[in-house]
Amino acid sequence: MQVKLPIFEAMQDMLLKLSGIEEKVRQLVQKVEYLKKENIILIEENVSLKQEVEKYRVGTAGVRENFKDRRDGTVIHMQTQSEHLRRELDKYIVEIDKCIELINSM
């Protein structure tokens, strides 16, 4: 029969615990490496998305300016057209007044 010494058993327990700790440390190192790689990928994706957003902003700014210019041009055109129609109506009113005067003078 084999006799186990208490020191020997304590050493074996410590070695088992150290082995378990080493395995957990290896797993943590693997997780850290994975997270670092994932972080790099996410940073690159974030930069790419920011660039796309900036392109969109620049593109929509041009569209907005173009729309504003067209809208302003349309408003100016409508004002000009309205003024022209008022002048035409004023001419017709003057002619109608003359016709009414002629009819009344008969």
C-alpha positions as CSV (number, residue, x, y, z in Angstrom):
1,M,0.0,0.0,0.0
2,Q,1.2,3.4,-0.9
3,V,1.4,6.1,1.7
4,K,0.7,9.6,0.6
5,L,2.4,12.4,2.2
6,P,0.3,15.6,3.0
7,I,2.9,17.8,1.3
8,F,2.7,15.8,-1.8
9,E,-1.1,15.9,-1.9
10,A,-1.0,19.7,-1.3
11,M,1.5,20.1,-4.2
12,Q,-0.7,18.0,-6.5
13,D,-3.8,20.1,-5.6
14,M,-1.8,23.3,-6.3
15,L,-0.6,21.9,-9.6
16,L,-4.2,21.0,-10.6
17,K,-5.4,24.5,-9.6
18,L,-2.5,26.1,-11.5
19,S,-3.3,24.0,-14.5
20,G,-7.0,25.1,-14.3
21,I,-5.9,28.8,-14.0
22,E,-3.5,28.4,-17.0
23,E,-6.4,27.0,-19.1
24,K,-8.6,29.9,-18.1
25,V,-5.9,32.4,-18.9
26,R,-5.4,30.8,-22.3
27,Q,-9.2,31.1,-22.9
28,L,-9.1,34.8,-21.8
29,V,-6.2,35.5,-24.1
30,Q,-8.1,33.9,-27.0
31,K,-11.2,36.0,-26.2
32,V,-9.1,39.2,-26.0
33,E,-7.5,38.4,-29.4
34,Y,-10.9,37.7,-30.9
35,L,-12.3,41.0,-29.4
36,K,-9.3,42.9,-30.7
37,K,-9.9,41.6,-34.2
38,E,-13.6,42.2,-34.0
39,N,-12.9,45.8,-32.8
40,I,-10.6,46.4,-35.7
41,I,-13.3,45.2,-38.1
42,L,-16.0,47.3,-36.4
43,I,-13.7,50.4,-36.5
44,E,-13.2,49.9,-40.2
45,E,-16.9,49.4,-40.8
46,N,-17.6,52.6,-38.7
47,V,-15.1,54.6,-40.8
48,S,-16.7,53.3,-44.0
49,L,-20.2,54.2,-42.8
50,K,-19.1,57.6,-41.8
51,Q,-17.6,58.1,-45.3
52,E,-20.9,57.0,-46.8
53,V,-22.9,59.4,-44.6
54,E,-20.6,62.2,-45.6
55,K,-21.0,61.4,-49.3
56,Y,-24.8,61.3,-48.7
57,R,-24.7,64.7,-47.0
58,V,-22.7,66.2,-49.8
59,G,-25.0,64.7,-52.4
60,T,-28.1,65.8,-50.6
61,A,-26.7,69.3,-50.0
62,G,-26.3,69.7,-53.8
63,V,-29.8,68.4,-54.3
64,R,-31.2,70.7,-51.7
65,E,-29.4,73.7,-53.2
66,N,-30.6,72.8,-56.6
67,F,-34.2,72.4,-55.3
68,K,-33.9,75.7,-53.5
69,D,-32.6,77.4,-56.6
70,R,-35.4,75.9,-58.7
71,R,-38.0,76.8,-56.1
72,D,-36.7,80.4,-55.9
73,G,-36.7,80.5,-59.7
74,T,-40.2,79.2,-59.9
75,V,-41.4,81.8,-57.3
76,I,-39.7,84.6,-59.2
77,H,-41.2,83.3,-62.5
78,M,-44.6,83.1,-60.9
79,Q,-44.3,86.6,-59.5
80,T,-43.2,87.9,-62.9
81,Q,-46.1,86.0,-64.6
82,S,-48.5,87.4,-62.0
83,E,-47.3,90.9,-62.6
84,H,-47.7,90.4,-66.3
85,L,-51.3,89.1,-65.9
86,R,-52.1,92.1,-63.7
87,R,-51.0,94.5,-66.4
88,E,-53.0,92.6,-69.0
89,L,-56.1,92.7,-66.7
90,D,-55.6,96.4,-66.1
91,K,-55.6,97.0,-69.9
92,Y,-58.8,95.0,-70.2
93,I,-60.4,96.9,-67.4
94,V,-59.5,100.2,-69.1
95,E,-61.0,98.9,-72.3
96,I,-64.1,97.7,-70.6
97,D,-64.5,101.1,-68.8
98,K,-64.2,102.8,-72.2
99,C,-66.8,100.5,-73.7
100,I,-69.2,101.1,-70.7
101,E,-68.7,104.9,-71.2
102,L,-69.5,104.6,-74.9
103,I,-72.6,102.6,-74.2
104,N,-73.7,105.1,-71.5
105,S,-73.1,108.0,-73.8
106,M,-75.5,106.6,-76.5
